[in-house]
Amino acid sequence: MKASQFFVSTLKEAPADAEVVSHKLMMRAGLIKKLGAGIYNYMPMGLRVIRKVEAIVREEMNRAGAVECTMPVVQPAELWQETGRFEKMGPELLRIQDRHGRDFVIQPTSEEVVTDIARQELRSYKQLPKNLYQIQTKFRDERRPRFGLMRGREFIMKDAYSFDRDQAGAKASYQVMAQAYRRIFDRFGLRYRAVAADSGAIGGDLSEEFQVIAATGEDAIVYCPASDYAANMEKAEALAPAGPRPAASQPQALTPTPGKSTCADVAALLGVPLATTVKSLVLATDQANESGEIVKSQVWLLLLRGDHDMNEVKVSKVPGLDAGFRFATLAEIEEHFGCKPGYLGPLGLKKPVKTVADREVAVMADWICGANQEDHHITGVNWGRDLPEPDLVADLRNVVAGDPSPDGKGELAIERGIEVGHVFYLGTKYSKAMNATFLGEDGKPAFFEMGCYGIGVTRLPAAAIEQNHDERGIIWPDAIAPFTVVLCPIGMDRSDEVKAAAEKLHAELLTAGVDVLLDDRGERPGAMFADWELIGVPHRVVLSDRGLKEGQVEYQHRRDAGATKVAVGEVFDYVKNRLKV
């Protein structure tokens, strides 16, 4: 490929609406062009990256026994109505009507359609297992599309769906996909972690996210440096403290704390560690009649240490809160506590509530909490002596760095990541909703056991850039670079020797299967180098009249501080060796 025949379009400055590094660099490097909010043209340079991502994904999915198909972007609403998602899914699901007034959706995912295929085509256990996958355009009507391809509305995704005869088979299919994903992400050449993820309403432990490590990542990844333990923040367990609860050593006292409504402010005022304070979070659950009218509400008080944060996923698994909860209204809080938020606590309530203490709080002694009286807190609070034991004790909080690892092999650390893949065991959620069955070995109908497996194809290049860039631009891993090698001949339009040497090396590399581009645009050296450093081509060879007269060219990897002189006769083998071709 020659640059004069290709489409190279770089910018010196990023558009004003580009916020994160990947968005800025993808726009500046001419990989994408904005068409509308969260909608982008994939320009030729960016499309080459996407196609390389797709090729790796396709090869490893095929190797793992999955079979490729394509399902429509526009899908009949009837299928989504069968599962209830047409009504339940929020405004992110784009609903449209055709000229006859029939309802359709623009697919964000394809569980309904693939389950419909299975119930029509897979009639016997003898046809199982099966795994169907597609690499297809999706659309999610994000309220605030931002960060370029990181959170766009239209995107390309690889989604796969496995069908098995029983749970054991489904778990085996899940493991095949989990290993295939590791091979895929290894080949991308990115630093990543496969982390245990929460399975939501499905339950069970078979759910993993694949996170590209990046300081700008939206997700917190919890891991143990001394072991293989890794989980996302929602899943990571905060172990109960070792040892018994200390005995009370302080008297209970009503303490003035004028204007200090946060645990941090109270701790600073009293000169005590924040970890000696307890925060009160007030939730409510509602009971409805057949008409959907709320007939009864229950107020809950959650107690967490002042330096800890509530984990909503964990709270949603507490018995009594697992059917759904909300934060209590101001009226409900005043009715039960007789006080406005900021000074709430478990002592002296006006009306009873259900109390749930975090594991840490359950073993604390002499702690500090709100007094249910404005501008006052209570110090020296102890379970048993000053208030009854909590109704429930549960893991309610986000872990923090230094917590013991759940596998008992060290302490936890936290880093940031960008989710680019997810493998998930679905069970019979969709097959039951759509009455998708096959005839089992006993001759009776049985529901398919399913799994789903996604990779954000267009999100992955953005994640790769967040991990691999410097002040000059992108630094692509070889496997997904738009071009692997760029040849930069200086004065090619003025020197027959430079032109001949560049074209010869270009032809040799092409013949060897190297994805090489020859920059024959006649640009000044500074402008030419700046373009390819911005675009991020990992290997560069510079040819010049002076160098050729000395029998040398200059090779430089995008991460190298300086160039390496290589003999003209050895440059082909040198580059091949650096590429490991």
DAHU-V972629 format. One record per backbone hydrogen bond with DSSP energy under -1.0 kcal/mol. CO is the residue of the C=O (numbers start at 1). NH is the residue of the N-H. If there is no record, write none. Layout:
BEGIN
CO_NH / CO_NH
END
This chain:
BEGIN
1_518 / 2_5 / 2_6 / 15_18 / 20_24 / 21_25 / 22_26 / 23_27 / 24_28 / 25_29 / 26_31 / 26_32 / 27_30 / 28_11 / 31_43 / 33_41 / 36_39 / 38_153 / 38_154 / 39_35 / 39_36 / 41_33 / 43_47 / 44_48 / 46_50 / 47_51 / 48_52 / 49_53 / 50_54 / 51_55 / 52_56 / 53_57 / 54_58 / 55_59 / 56_60 / 57_61 / 58_62 / 59_63 / 60_64 / 61_66 / 62_65 / 67_133 / 73_107 / 75_105 / 77_81 / 78_82 / 79_83 / 80_86 / 84_88 / 85_89 / 90_93 / 92_141 / 94_106 / 96_104 / 98_101 / 102_98 / 103_77 / 104_96 / 105_75 / 107_139 / 110_114 / 111_115 / 112_116 / 113_117 / 114_118 / 115_119 / 116_120 / 117_121 / 118_122 / 123_439 / 124_127 / 125_128 / 130_163 / 131_67 / 132_161 / 133_69 / 134_159 / 136_157 / 138_155 / 140_142 / 147_150 / 151_146 / 153_140 / 155_138 / 156_458 / 157_136 / 158_455 / 159_134 / 160_453 / 161_132 / 162_451 / 163_130 / 164_449 / 166_170 / 167_171 / 168_172 / 169_173 / 170_174 / 171_175 / 172_176 / 173_177 / 174_178 / 175_179 / 176_180 / 177_181 / 178_182 / 179_183 / 180_184 / 181_185 / 182_186 / 183_187 / 184_188 / 185_190 / 191_213 / 193_211 / 195_209 / 196_232 / 199_202 / 205_207 / 206_425 / 207_197 / 208_423 / 209_195 / 210_420 / 210_421 / 211_193 / 212_418 / 214_217 / 219_417 / 220_233 / 221_415 / 222_231 / 223_413 / 224_227 / 229_224 / 230_196 / 231_222 / 232_236 / 253_379 / 255_377 / 257_260 / 262_266 / 263_267 / 264_268 / 265_269 / 266_270 / 267_271 / 267_272 / 273_276 / 274_277 / 276_368 / 277_306 / 279_304 / 281_302 / 282_328 / 283_300 / 284_326 / 285_298 / 287_295 / 287_296 / 289_292 / 293_289 / 296_287 / 298_285 / 299_354 / 300_283 / 301_356 / 302_281 / 303_358 / 304_279 / 305_308 / 309_398 / 311_315 / 312_316 / 314_317 / 315_318 / 318_321 / 318_322 / 321_324 / 326_284 / 329_333 / 330_334 / 331_335 / 332_336 / 333_337 / 334_338 / 336_350 / 336_351 / 340_343 / 343_372 / 344_370 / 354_301 / 355_391 / 355_392 / 356_303 / 357_394 / 358_362 / 360_363 / 361_364 / 367_381 / 368_278 / 369_378 / 373_376 / 375_257 / 376_371 / 377_255 / 378_369 / 379_253 / 381_367 / 382_386 / 383_385 / 387_384 / 392_357 / 394_359 / 396_311 / 400_403 / 403_412 / 405_408 / 410_405 / 412_402 / 413_223 / 415_221 / 416_214 / 417_219 / 418_212 / 420_456 / 421_210 / 422_454 / 423_208 / 424_452 / 426_429 / 427_450 / 428_432 / 429_433 / 430_434 / 431_436 / 432_435 / 436_448 / 438_446 / 439_125 / 440_443 / 444_440 / 446_438 / 449_164 / 450_426 / 450_427 / 451_162 / 452_424 / 453_160 / 454_422 / 455_158 / 455_457 / 456_460 / 459_463 / 460_464 / 461_465 / 462_466 / 463_467 / 464_468 / 468_475 / 473_470 / 477_480 / 484_539 / 485_517 / 486_541 / 487_519 / 488_543 / 491_494 / 491_495 / 495_499 / 496_500 / 497_501 / 498_502 / 499_503 / 500_504 / 501_505 / 502_506 / 503_507 / 504_508 / 505_509 / 506_510 / 507_511 / 508_512 / 509_514 / 510_513 / 514_516 / 515_484 / 515_485 / 517_487 / 518_3 / 518_520 / 524_528 / 525_529 / 526_530 / 527_531 / 528_532 / 529_533 / 530_534 / 531_535 / 532_536 / 532_537 / 534_474 / 536_476 / 538_558 / 539_486 / 540_556 / 541_488 / 542_554 / 543_490 / 544_548 / 545_549 / 546_550 / 547_552 / 548_551 / 551_568 / 553_566 / 554_542 / 555_564 / 556_540 / 557_560 / 564_555 / 566_553 / 567_570 / 570_574 / 571_575 / 572_576 / 573_577 / 574_578 / 575_579 / 576_581
END
